[in-house]
Amino acid sequence: MKSLKKIMIAIVVLLSANAVQAQIKNVKTQKAKIYGNCGMCKKTIEKAANLENVVSVNWNKDSKIAVLTYDAKATNQEEILKRIAAVGYDSEKIKATDAAYQSLHTCCQYDRK
C-alpha cells in the first residue's frame, strides 16, 4: 500500500512539473539551411540557438535543415542565425566569421561555399 502511495505521489509530481513548464508564445516556425557535418555540430548549433521559452531549434545533420521555432515578439530568424554564426556555422543567410569557423573542431569544419 505504501509503495502504491509513493507511485501516485511521483505521478502527481511529474504531471505537475509538465503543467508548470512554460511554452513558447507567439510561435513562428521557419526552416533554414545551416552547414555542418556531425552530431557534435548538432549539439553546438542547437545549444547556441536555443533559449528557454523563446527559441527551439532542431537541426538535421543529413539534410542540413534546421527547424526554428521561436517567439516572434521576442526574436527573429536573423537573430537566431547570428547566434549560430557566432559559434562558427554558416547558414544560407548569414556567414560565420573566419575566426569562428576556424575554432570549430576539425570534424565540424564543413566545405565552405
Secondary structure, DSSP 8 states (H G I E B T S, - for coil): -HHHHHHHHHHHHHHHHHHHS---SSEEEEEEEB---SHHHHHHHHHHH-BTTTEEEEE-TTT-EEEEEEETTT--HHHHHHHHHHTT--BSS----HHHHHTS-GGG-----
